[in-house]
């Protein structure tokens, strides 16, 4: 799911987009409930940054600016891992950002469970870590899908949906498979993001900070799925000459 | 290799400058400490923008109704302690609760007795003035704006070091 194929199928993009958007929606809603700050959408933080600059609240400017930079750093790290490790170990290159994201979310969940005293400094630090995690995820999904999937970029997604919906008023566009595929992908991301948010809101009432562990489980499915596929493909290519031939034909 | 070192150096330099700057700025957690006196209660917006003569001030009677079930009921002086204690005193009563800041320091959480919790949006927080907004549950005009003036800064031993 997270492997970078030259020609990724739309089905793979939908799987990747839906699962990661679901987890991003969950993380965003939980962070708003616990910390009163968004962690998967950065557009709002730019607006807040501008507002705080205009008010001359320099401490808040630095905090919000730091959050934006950590989201940037998450994207940077993600792509850095892919472009540097891809040749030596493609699976590691693509799963490393998700592993880092899981570690960040586990750290936040565990800290809240055992140590969180609700001080402002702790809140700022937790939000920073979550923004970095969301940057990692967004950077990876955008990289592996050739920028087709951006799980936390709902502004761009809604823009694309609006444009596509207007294009579909004409039959010539409505019948083009690539545009229909794109519509399916965007809709699946949007629905997953909202569903993730709603689920997090409902689950939080019962399990509180354990939501973070549930998100980690979803992310484990993402990297586990690819691991399973690679292992199965390796096994089949080594042990089964018929499948090796089939796979070879498919690759060609 | 050279580019990597350049990136790393730029990052470290930036991070050092960032934290140096951050350490010079007082955080909202330290700015809020001390005693604050309620100056006014107002509606944040008028119902009708054409209503030029609208009186934004909230009368004592309405204020009492809005705040009847709130922790802040009849509070006039709010004393924020460094230990996150909040002492509120009025003409005839006083009560103690706990305070915390959320978000980037823009949300004030007040916890009273019996797990009662209220959230107020900090619209403005300067060394001498604080403006809080909150959504009243009553059928009044939505957001209420509370303005405070600082009447006593925190004691030196109370000040929070960030």
Interface residues (C-beta under 8 A of the other chain):
Chain A: X35 X36 X37 X48 X55 X57 X58 X59 X60 X62 X63 X64 X66 X118 X119 X120 X121 X123 X124
Chain B: X18 X21 X22 X25 X26 X27 X28 X29 X100 X101 X102 X103 X104 X105 X106 X107 X109 X119 X124 X125 X162
